[in-house]
């Protein structure tokens, strides 16, 4: 079972079904099975800038941030005895998703789904330079 909790302010319209489909696709592609959970937050640029500064030590907003609850770098967090693998949180900036969707000529829902998928890959330990 995949448990996906999506948090979004009412001013940010999000196709929750599309987000869930994107998460399932990534998990299937990466061979992740069993019970997993993650949380997705859709926020504004002010909140994203705050998170980016506080946790990434970078000024300004960004499109997506990931906060894993399990270690993917071999550091070896002790995982709690639970049957559900809690992956962590993915935070998406709605204004950045709108901007990028316009630049790439596709829908905002597609952009949000891609950003969530990108963030989920980071939660799974797949990173880029």
Buried (B, 14 or more C-beta within 10 A) or exposed (E): EBEBEBEBEEEBEBBBEBBBEBBEEBBEEEEBEEEBBBBBBBBBBEBBBEBBEEEEEEEEBBBBBBBBBBEBEEEEEEEEEEEEBBBBBBBBBBBBBBBBBEEEEEEBBBBBBBBBBBBBBBBBEEEEE
